[in-house]
Amino acid sequence: MSPHPPPITQFVLKVHSRCDLACDHCYVYEHADTGWRSRPRVVGDAVLARVAERIGEHAAAHGLTAVRVVLHGGEPLLAGPEVFRRAAGLLRAALPEVCELDLRVHTNGVRLDAAYCRLFDDLGIRVGISLDGDRAANDRHRRFADGRSSHPQVLRAVGLLRRPGFRHLYGGLLCTVDVANDPVAVYRALAELEPPAVDFLLPHATWEHPPERPPGAGATPYADWLLAVHERWEADGRPFAVRTFDSVHRTLSGLPGLSEALGLEPVDLVVLETDGTYEQADSLKTAYDGAPGTGMDVFRHSLDEVAGHPGLAARQSGVGGLSVLCRACPVVRSCGGGLYAHRYREGSFDHPSVYCADLRALIDGLASRAGAVRRPAAPPVDLAGPGLTDEQLEELAVGLGSPETVRTLARSQLALTRTMLAAVHGSSGVARSEAWELLAELDGAEPAAVDAVFAHPYVRAWAARRLSGDPGAGLGTLAGLAAAAAVRAGRGDAVAVPVREGVLHLPTLGRLALGGGVREALVTGGRGGWTARADDGAVAGPGDARWQAVRRVGKGIALEDVDPQRGVHRWPVEERLGEAEYLRWADDMSRAADLLDRDLPEYAAGLWAGLSTVTPLQRRSDGRDISSAARQAFGAVAIARPGSAETLGLLLVHEFQHVKLGAVLDREELYDRGDTRLFEAFGLTPRPIGSLFQAVYAHLAVTAFWGTRAGRGAESAVARFAHWRALTDEAVDLLADSGALTPLGKRFADGARASVDPWLRTTVG
């Protein structure tokens, strides 16, 4: 066992331990483990509070930037709305400011109604639903205890999630494979529901209790079933993500898989039961009674202790933890030995998966299909991008950055985005991509058009989501990028772009509403403009009333309220702004720009060189001003429009400090990333060294803002300046004395001190 096991980033939180269906393939109630019988039905307040505290302290100790929590059961909706409110509130309050919460619920859908959807919208909870296909397929297993079908209720639930107001909550569908069902019929039934993602799961089984293999079905019926689905999915242009297929394609390209069922990546998932006990993955319930147990709970044990549990370590040891037969297999790096639970036999997991033959046939089948056609070359990629000179590093160290220095950071970030996009394509498993080929061609002929699209902040955000395995980051975005670049190039190229939820999106340009029945549009751009021909024959373009262009505000900055990838910020984003609200934004941005140019020119010059996008956030009900910057979205800040241009200006410079420092950290090491200590500064919750560095850097601009305002005689600014210089002074000392800084990090701490010292000598009222 490693002395330093990797941190845990994914949690399944059981909020209810019973279910309103009686699915005969359920691993919780129908397999070997019986632990559910002795647990509370509903998770209690004390358990929820302690769970949130444990996850928060773990995220802070390891400097995690994101964690995923899935609210589960049993059937979680049986817990009632207030449990969800408490869970979401406690988790968000416990996490460090820099750590994003990806909160989801997985439900059978029977109890999902409009009230729950409104609640999940308010709480930022995405919804996944279990559905095995059409009614005949679903009713084989997913019935009520009295034998009634659950299919109508599930379809109603999915219908709610497909409504425009709730579509952003639709996380996808989970389908358990039954080889007795027609694979194409199952695929079509699921595809008709326009899911963002579908996860096809092999039914849980072991060598002690092997899976069903119908007579005459062949040696690999599960592989045959999945390959039949894959063929139809490919023919339809991959209309949604499929984690099983995407995982195989990624692992064949040498990248990590997306599931613990495939690939050799360490498993970093823990289950929290309704009584607060920690368990390993639920799939182990199929092995033997008590198999998932750890003997630990949230009241007595930290998550670091759980991460070191021998059971988790066994699932984190890569190829060395597999059986001799697995280690000798040519596809072991894609298969990874299969799901850990499926290897169980005679008291041991040291065996190949009970689905071994199926996994080999599936991987070989997908590999042969992916390799049938030449893969196009990637556009030229500069892996590192331009470097920073010593003079530029000195500028940045004191909190500033000239326009040329910030443009150097932007060029470096563009190079990183290009690298990530090449990795997205390389791991896609697509044998031939017309969109990628066009991007490669345009990159040679019209590089400025490609750069303009690739430099959009949310292009990299999408690439990061795609590479992390987020099923909502569909590959169709690549076609949208190609179409947007082609429109900008004006050569007349035609690009087929998938239409999601009836909307065609062209990154950096805007979106076009084409109607719910449209699946694809052919975008053709020339010097005289562009048109989109939908697959129902309708033709539209930028002159159409349904076109919503990306609008600009002061300094030519995009006010981004249409890009579907903009939700990477910590707070919920606004939907398309009405004309009156847009004009308020334009006026406030113009006045904030004038204020910054006058009062803070040394920061403003770099700000305008690097800030390309402002994304409106929804206002908080308590009136608190909120703003955010996302590490994977260079050039963007997100803000809920505050009550004054002064506050807007302050939030702009504050968040852009995070943007700049994030770009530096993508190139340079400023501190020891393995340091797990927590530091308390600025009156905030204790946070790791990386968060302290970010806070100091942002507050250099905050203090400078109030200092120049105070120096100009703004009476209201005097107390704020005195307050922030004192806190920043203390935080700089804490950073400098931390013992965690690299030589370059010490230069930044010295630069911060050089900025703070003159303020300390300034007399204020």
C-alpha positions, -999 to 999 in steps of 0.1 A, spaced: 0 0 0 13 34 -9 22 57 21 5 85 3 -27 72 -14 -43 96 -39 -71 119 -26 -107 110 -30 -126 132 -54 -159 113 -60 -185 105 -33 -218 86 -34 -239 99 -6 -269 77 3 -297 99 14 -323 71 16 -317 34 21 -350 20 7 -366 20 -28 -401 22 -43 -393 -3 -71 -384 -40 -68 -358 -43 -96 -347 -80 -97 -312 -71 -108 -305 -45 -81 -272 -50 -64 -284 -33 -32 -314 -55 -23 -311 -86 -45 -275 -96 -42 -252 -109 -14 -249 -79 9 -277 -72 34 -263 -42 52 -292 -20 40 -315 -38 65 -299 -22 96 -294 13 83 -316 44 89 -341 50 61 -332 86 58 -298 103 64 -299 124 95 -288 160 100 -258 151 121 -246 126 95 -250 152 67 -232 179 86 -203 155 94 -201 142 58 -199 178 45 -172 186 71 -151 155 61 -153 163 24 -145 199 30 -114 192 51 -102 166 26 -106 190 -3 -88 217 16 -60 194 27 -53 182 -8 -59 215 -27 -87 199 -47 -103 222 -73 -134 200 -78 -153 172 -62 -183 152 -74 -210 141 -50 -238 119 -62 -269 118 -40 -281 82 -42 -301 55 -25 -321 32 -25 -343 58 -42 -330 92 -31 -362 111 -39 -379 93 -10 -358 114 13 -378 145 6 -369 180 -6 -355 193 27 -328 167 28 -316 179 -6 -316 215 5 -296 206 36 -271 184 18 -264 210 -9 -261 239 15 -238 220 39 -216 207 12 -211 241 -5 -205 258 28 -178 233 38 -158 233 5 -130 258 1 -138 287 -22 -115 274 -50 -131 239 -50 -161 235 -73 -189 211 -63 -203 189 -91 -236 178 -74 -258 151 -89 -287 129 -81 -293 94 -95 -330 83 -94 -353 58 -109 -374 88 -120 -407 75 -105 -411 105 -81 -395 132 -102 -419 160 -107 -418 197 -116 -413 207 -80 -383 186 -77 -369 199 -110 -373 235 -97 -356 225 -65 -327 209 -84 -324 240 -106 -322 262 -75 -296 239 -59 -275 233 -91 -281 195 -90 -279 175 -123 -302 145 -126 -294 110 -140 -321 85 -145 -321 47 -148 -339 34 -179 -333 1 -197 -349 10 -230 -385 7 -243 -413 -5 -222 -407 -42 -230 -370 -39 -221 -375 -18 -190 -403 -40 -177 -381 -71 -177 -365 -59 -144 -377 -24 -134 -411 -30 -119 -430 -21 -87 -433 -48 -60 -469 -56 -72 -456 -62 -108 -468 -29 -123 -447 -12 -150 -426 18 -140 -420 28 -176 -447 55 -180 -435 73 -149 -399 73 -160 -408 86 -195 -427 114 -177 -397 122 -156 -374 123 -187 -399 145 -204 -397 170 -176 -359 171 -180 -362 177 -217 -382 209 -212 -362 240 -221 -363 253 -185 -349 221 -171 -328 207 -199 -295 219 -182 -303 195 -153 -305 164 -176 -274 145 -167 -281 113 -188 -295 78 -187 -282 47 -171 -291 14 -189 -283 -21 -175 -276 -44 -204 -299 -74 -208 -289 -95 -238 -325 -108 -241 -334 -73 -253 -330 -61 -289 -299 -39 -287 -310 -16 -316 -345 -12 -302 -330 -3 -268 -306 22 -284 -334 38 -304 -357 41 -274 -329 59 -255 -318 80 -284 -354 93 -289 -351 109 -254 -321 131 -265 -299 123 -236 -266 141 -232 -250 108 -222 -259 71 -218 -240 47 -196 -245 10 -206 -237 -12 -176 -230 -49 -175 -253 -65 -149 -233 -72 -118 -221 -108 -115 -193 -129 -102 -178 -163 -109 -199 -176 -80 -231 -161 -97 -223 -157 -134 -243 -135 -157 -271 -148 -179 -259 -163 -212 -290 -174 -233 -286 -206 -252 -274 -201 -287 -263 -165 -280 -226 -172 -288 -195 -171 -266 -196 -133 -261 -232 -122 -260 -225 -90 -240 -198 -78 -264 -221 -86 -294 -249 -66 -279 -227 -36 -272 -211 -37 -306 -245 -37 -322 -254 -6 -303 -220 9 -312 -227 4 -349 -260 22 -347 -245 50 -326 -216 55 -350 -241 56 -380 -261 83 -362 -230 104 -358 -225 98 -320 -255 119 -309 -246 115 -272 -217 104 -251 -214 67 -242 -189 62 -214 -182 26 -222 -173 33 -258 -154 66 -249 -134 48 -223 -122 21 -247 -113 47 -273 -94 67 -247 -75 38 -233 -66 25 -268 -50 59 -273 -30 57 -240 -53 80 -221 -71 73 -188 -104 56 -189 -136 72 -177 -149 44 -155 -136 21 -128 -149 -7 -151 -123 -1 -177 -86 11 -177 -59 10 -150 -65 44 -134 -67 45 -96 -102 43 -82 -110 74 -61 -146 68 -51 -161 63 -16 -197 56 -6 -213 72 25 -242 53 39 -272 69 57 -257 61 91 -224 78 82 -204 46 76 -178 46 48 -181 19 22 -163 10 -10 -180 9 -44 -216 -4 -43 -208 -30 -69 -190 -50 -43 -224 -58 -27 -227 -85 -54 -196 -104 -41 -205 -114 -5 -222 -100 25 -202 -71 40 -178 -70 10 -179 -31 6 -174 -25 43 -144 -5 57 -151 -5 94 -149 33 94 -174 61 97 -175 99 94 -176 105 131 -143 87 139 -123 86 107 -110 111 81 -111 105 44 -73 102 44 -78 72 66 -104 57 42 -81 64 12 -55 42 29 -79 13 35 -65 -20 20 -97 -25 -1 -92 9 -18 -55 3 -22 -62 -30 -40 -82 -10 -66 -54 16 -70 -24 -6 -77 -27 -7 -115 -16 -37 -135 4 -50 -106 -28 -57 -87 -43 -79 -114 -42 -117 -118 -14 -134 -137 -37 -141 -166 -47 -104 -168 -11 -91 -167 -3 -113 -197 -33 -101 -218 -25 -77 -248 -56 -55 -240 -50 -52 -202 -44 -15 -204 -78 -10 -219 -97 -36 -200 -79 -30 -166 -92 -64 -155 -128 -52 -156 -148 -41 -126 -132 -52 -94 -164 -69 -81 -167 -90 -113 -134 -107 -105 -147 -124 -73 -143 -162 -70 -138 -185 -40 -130 -158 -15 -106 -139 -37 -106 -111 -63 -74 -124 -79 -91 -136 -111 -100 -122 -145 -135 -107 -148 -164 -130 -152 -169 -109 -184 -133 -115 -196 -142 -129 -230 -168 -102 -236 -144 -74 -227 -117 -88 -250 -142 -91 -279 -156 -56 -272 -121 -39 -271 -109 -58 -302 -141 -49 -321 -139 -12 -313 -101 -11 -320 -106 -26 -354 -134 -2 -363 -114 28 -351 -84 17 -371 -102 10 -404 -96 45 -418 -66 69 -416 -67 93 -387 -61 129 -399 -31 148 -387 -36 173 -359 -31 210 -365 4 222 -355 7 224 -317 32 243 -296 31 222 -264 45 250 -242 38 282 -259 58 314 -255 78 318 -223 80 347 -199 111 369 -196 126 378 -163 112 413 -167 77 400 -173 79 377 -143 90 407 -122 59 427 -134 36 398 -125 53 392 -91 42 427 -79 7 420 -90 8 438 -123 14 428 -159 18 451 -189 -4 445 -220 25 427 -237 30 405 -207 -6 396 -205 -7 389 -243 22 365 -237 2 347 -211 -27 346 -236 -5 331 -263 7 305 -239 -29 296 -229 -39 293 -266 -10 268 -271 -23 248 -242 -59 249 -255 -46 236 -289 -28 208 -271 -59 198 -252 -80 199 -284 -55 176 -302 -58 153 -272 -96 154 -274 -95 144 -310 -68 118 -304 -89 101 -277 -122 103 -295 -119 70 -313 -133 87 -345 -116 71 -375 -122 101 -397 -134 135 -386 -144 160 -413 -146 187 -387 -110 181 -375 -97 178 -411 -113 212 -419 -98 228 -388 -63 215 -398 -68 229 -433 -81 263 -420 -52 264 -396 -28 265 -425 -48 288 -447 -67 311 -423 -49 308 -389 -64 340 -375 -99 326 -379 -89 294 -360 -71 313 -333 -101 336 -328 -123 305 -320 -97 285 -301 -89 315 -279 -125 317 -266 -124 308 -229 -151 282 -230 -134 262 -258 -107 251 -233 -133 246 -206 -151 222 -230 -119 204 -238 -110 200 -201 -145 185 -194 -142 162 -223 -107 149 -213 -119 145 -177 -146 121 -189 -176 144 -183 -204 127 -203 -221 161 -209 -191 173 -230 -203 159 -263 -179 155 -292 -203 175 -315 -188 207 -301 -158 200 -324 -180 205 -354 -193 238 -340 -157 250 -336 -150 241 -372 -181 259 -384 -173 290 -364 -138 291 -378 -151 285 -413 -176 314 -410 -149 337 -398 -126 326 -426 -154 333 -451 -143 307 -477 -177 291 -482 -169 258 -464 -199 237 -454 -199 220 -420 -225 196 -406 -231 206 -370 -252 186 -344 -282 205 -330 -289 200 -293 -322 208 -278 -332 225 -310 -303 250 -308 -273 254 -331 -244 269 -313 -214 285 -330 -187 293 -304 -177 330 -303 -206 339 -326 -239 330 -310 -268 305 -312 -297 299 -335 -330 283 -324 -340 258 -351 -368 238 -333 -369 207 -312 -372 182 -341 -339 193 -358 -309 171 -352 -283 186 -375 -277 217 -396 -254 224 -425 -236 256 -419 -221 274 -449 -201 306 -446 -189 329 -473 -177 365 -476 -214 376 -478 -224 359 -446 -235 324 -436 -266 302 -436 -277 271 -417 -298 245 -435 -316 223 -410 -323 186 -417 -360 195 -419 -352 218 -449 -356 251 -431 -329 277 -439 -319 305 -414 -289 328 -407 -278 358 -387 -306 379 -401 -332 356 -386 -351 367 -355 -341 334 -339 -304 342 -340 -289 354 -307 -255 369 -314 -228 373 -287 -231 409 -278 -202 433 -268 -198 458 -241 -171 484 -231 -136 478 -245 -151 452 -270 -155 426 -243 -180 397 -251 -210 396 -227 -213 358 -230 -249 346 -222 -254 319 -248 -224 296 -248 -234 262 -234 -200 256 -218 -201 288 -197 -214 270 -166 -179 261 -154 -180 289 -128 -188 284 -92 -222 301 -93 -253 296 -116 -251 316 -148 -278 339 -162 -297 328 -193 -300 351 -223 -303 387 -211 -332 408 -222 -324 440 -240 -330 463 -210 -306 442 -188 -280 441 -216 -281 479 -218 -276 481 -181 -246 459 -184 -232 479 -213 -236 512 -193 -221 498 -161 -191 482 -180 -184 515 -198 -185 534 -165 -164 508 -147 -138 509 -175 -136 547 -173 -131 544 -135 -104 518 -138 -86 537 -165 -86 568 -143 -79 553 -109 -60 521 -115 -43 524 -149 -14 502 -140 -38 472 -135 -63 483 -162 -39 482 -191 -32 445 -186 -68 438 -178 -80 451 -212 -53 432 -230 -64 398 -215 -101 401 -205 -121 389 -235 -153 377 -219 -176 386 -190 -203 360 -182 -234 372 -162 -242 352 -131 -275 350 -114 -279 373 -84 -280 357 -50 -312 360 -30 -294 376 -1 -280 404 -23 -244 394 -18 -220 404 -46 -205 373 -63 -179 368 -89 -157 339 -102 -128 330 -124 -123 294 -137 -88 280 -141 -98 263 -174 -113 295 -189 -85 320 -194 -98 355 -204 -132 351 -188 -146 363 -155 -182 357 -143 -200 383 -122 -236 389 -110 -241 426 -120 -237 446 -88 -254 477 -77 -227 501 -88 -200 506 -115 -175 510 -87 -181 475 -74 -182 461 -109 -147 476 -115 -134 461 -83 -148 426 -91 -132 428 -126 -97 435 -114 -101 411 -84 -111 381 -106 -86 389 -134 -58 385 -108 -69 349 -105 -69 346 -143 -33 359 -145 -19 338 -117 -37 306 -130 -19 312 -164 14 315 -146 8 283 -127 1 265 -159 38 271 -168 57 276 -135 59 260 -101 54 286 -74 49 263 -44 50 227 -32 18 211 -45 23 182 -20 21 205 10 -11 196 28 -11 222 56 -39 248 59 -34 285 63 -59 311 77 -59 345 61 -84 373 52 -109 360 77 -116 330 54 -118 293 63 -83 277 65 -71 268 30 -41 251 14 -10 269 2 -23 273 -34 -55 290 -22 -34 313 1 -13 323 -29 -43 331 -50 -59 351 -22 -28 372 -17 -24 379 -54 -61 389 -58 -60 412 -28 -30 431 -41 -54 445 -67 -82 450 -42 -59 470 -19 -46 490 -48 -81 498 -59 -92 512 -25 -58 529 -20 -61 549 -52 -97 557 -45 -88 569 -10 -59 590 -24 -84 607 -47 -104 618 -17 -131 592 -18 -142 592 18 -159 558 17 -127 542 4 -104 552 34 -117 525 58 -117 499 31 -81 507 22 -70 505 58 -88 472 63 -75 454 32 -39 466 35 -37 453 70 -51 419 60 -29 417 29 2 426 49 -5 397 73 -12 373 45 20 382 26 40 374 58 22 341 62 29 332 25 66 342 27 71 323 59 52 292 49 83 272 38 63 259 9 75 283 -19 98 275 -47 125 300 -56 102 316 -82 74 316 -56 96 334 -32 102 361 -59 64 365 -61 62 368 -23 90 394 -24 71 412 -51 39 412 -30 59 427 -1 73 454 -24 37 464 -33 24 463 3 52 482 20 45 516 4 8 513 14 19 508 51 37 541 49 6 559 36 -13 580 61 -51 575 60 -78 591 80 
